[in-house]
Amino acid sequence: MGARRAEPVRTCVGCRARVARSDLMRTVVVDGELRPDVRRCMPGRGAHLHPDRVCLDLAERRKAFLRALRVAAPLGLEHVRAYLVEQCMTGE
């Protein structure tokens, strides 16, 4: 029996919980809009978030995306909100 490799841990920018990276959704800024990075391969600095509207609302209220992504301008969150709604509808 070989040693299992530990999975990387990330912090949710909404609730600040430290969990396995696979439990979080990576987001990046593209043209001033926050976008979900489902494949985790888009270029740029990323912020991790539970795929949950409550954590998204917390992060927005705390302005956590601006700090985590090191941007000054307000970000559009429509793409992330639409993705979360779609995930809820498909049951994933």
C-alpha positions, 0 to 999 in steps of 0.5 A: 500500500503506497502513501496517498498524496495530500490534496491541496487546501484552499480557503473559500473567499465567502465563508473563509473555511479551509477545505480541499481544492476539489470542493471549491470553484475557482473564479478568475477575472476576464474583462472586468467580469468574474467568471467560473473556471470549471476546468481550473486552467484559465490564466490569471489569479484565481479566487476559490469559492464554495459553489453556493449562493450563500458564500457568493453573497458573503464574498460580495458583501465583504468585497473579498473578490476585490482583495483576493484577486487584487483588483480595484474596480467593481466586478460583475458577478452575473456569470458566476451567479448564472453558473450557480443557478444552472448547477442548482437546476441540474442537481450537481 
